Amino acid sequence: MKSLSPQQQQELLSTLQTRFAKNIKRHENVEWKKVSAKLEADTSKLWVLNEMEITGGEPDVVGYDENTGEYIFFDCSAESPAGRRSFCYDHEALEARKEAKPQNSAVNMAAEMGIEIITEEQYRMLQTLGKFDLKTSSWIATPAPIRKLGGSLFCDRRYDTVFVYHNGAQSYYAARGFRGCLKV
């Protein structure tokens, strides 16, 4: 199991608590003590949040799932996380590239990190909490019928509007990354 040292855990918890306090509008009815207790009870989730942090995601609590009793973290960096850009969509797309292959795919890296790529619905919800991806774009979870035909979806915010676009899954761009979701 991947884990952080006690010192790394405390440093990350401090970073998360500071971000949580600075962005109360993202989670108005959530208490940090309860979030912290959940994280301390399952330190494997701290490792995942640290991966989100070191790749530039600035994870923060964006909700609470009443049905599962889980807190929901999204990447809340202003732009698509810098350490997760220039990837094609998934492993199939990566393998299909003959030349100029990117280092990885968004789906592969998300799995390695232990997060899910956010959906269109989650992306639109995130955009109600602030203005994200004004200069970048982010891959989103692509429905199987679209992916089966070779496509993939991404979103951004331009002209104060959230747009959903399509691209070939093999494509990749320096300004396109992906945002993740973790439930704790």
N, C-alpha and C positions, 0 to 999 in steps of 0.2 A: 504494500500500500504506500502510495506517495504521501509524504507529510512534510510539514514545516517544523523547524526547531521551535522550542517554547519562545525564544526571543523573536523569531520571525512571526510567530502567531500574534504576539503582543503588538508588534509594529504594525502588522496588517489590521488588526482589530482597531488600533488607534486611528489609522488612516480611514478605515471604513466609518468609524464613529464620527470623525470630523466631517467627512463628506455627508453623512446622514444628517448631521446637525445643520450644515450649510444649505441643505436642499429639502427642507421639511415639506414643501409643497408636493414632492414626489410621493410622500408617504405620511400624510397628515394624521392618520389614526393608528400609527404603528409606534410602539415603544422600543427604543434601542435596547433596553435591558432584556426584553424578550428575544429580540433578534440575536443579541450577543450570547445569551444562554443556549440558544439552538446551535449556534456556530461552535461554541465551546464543547457542546455535547457530541458534535460530529466534526472532528478536526479535518477529516478528509475534504469537507466542503471548503475549509479555509485554504487548502492547497489549490483547489479549483479557482477560488476567488483570487488567489495570488497570481495564478496564470492569467486570469482576466486582467489583473492590475498591471503586471509586467509587460503585457502586450499592448498596453495603452487604452484599455477599455473603461477605466474608471467605474467599476461596478458599484451600483447603489440599489437599495430596496425600492421597488416600484409598486409593490402590492402585497396582499396577503390572500391566500386561497383558503376560504372558509371550509371548503369540503375536505381538503387534505391537511389543513393546519400548517401549511408551508408558506414561508416568506419567499417572494419572487425578486430576484436580482436581475437587472439588465445592464448591459454596457451603456453607460450614460456619458461617454466622452462626446464633446461637441461634434467632432468629426469621426468617421469610421476608424476604429482602432488602428493606429499606425503600424503596429507589429503584426497585423493580420491583413495586410493589403497585398496586391499583385498575385492573387491566387485565382485559379479557375474554380468552377463551382464544386465538382466532386471528383472522386477517384477515377471514375469511368472517363470523364472529360480529360483528366490529367494523362491517363494512359493513351487516349486517342490522339493527343498532340504528337506530331512527328518532329517538329522543330520548336525551338525557343520555349521549352517547357518551363512553367513556373516551379518554384521550390516545392509547392504543396497545393492542396485544394482546400477550400473553405470547409467542406464537410469533413475531410480527414482531420484538419487541425481542430475543429470543434470537438470531434470525438476524442482526440488525444488529450484535449484540455478537460473533458468531462462536462461540456456544455451543449446545449441545443442551439442551432441557428434560429433566430426569432422568425416568427411567421409574419405575414402581411398584417394580420389583425394586431399582433403585438407591436409591430413597427408603428402602426397608426396610433396605438395607445401611447407609446413612448413619445410620439410627436405632440401629444396633448400636454406633456409635462415640460416641454421646452422646444427649442428649435435646434434640430440635429441634422447633420449631413448637408450643410449649406454649400460646401465646396467639394464634398466627397459623395460616394454612394455606398450602399451596403447590400450584399447578397441577402436574400431572405429564403426561407424554406420554400422549395418549389414543389407544387403538386405533381404527383407521379405521371399523370397524362401529359403534362407539358414537358417534363424531363424525358419521358419515353421518346418524344419526338425531337430530342436534342436541345431543347431550350432550358433556360433557367431565368429566374426573376431577381430583380434588384429594385431598391427604392432610394429616393433622395428627397430633399425638400428644396424647392425652387419657387420663387414668386409667391411665397407664403402658402404653398400648396404641396402636399405629399404626392409624389408621382410613383407609380409602379411601372417598371419597364421590363422588357425581355431582351435576352441576348443568347447567343450560343453558349452552352455550358463550358466550352473549351476556352472562351475568351477570358482575358484578365487585363486589368488596368492598374496603374500605380495609384489611382485615387479611389479604387474600390476594394473594400474589405468586407467584414461581416461582423454583426453584433450577436452576442449570445445571451442566453437565458439560463439561470441556475435557480433551482428551487431548493430551499433549505427548511 
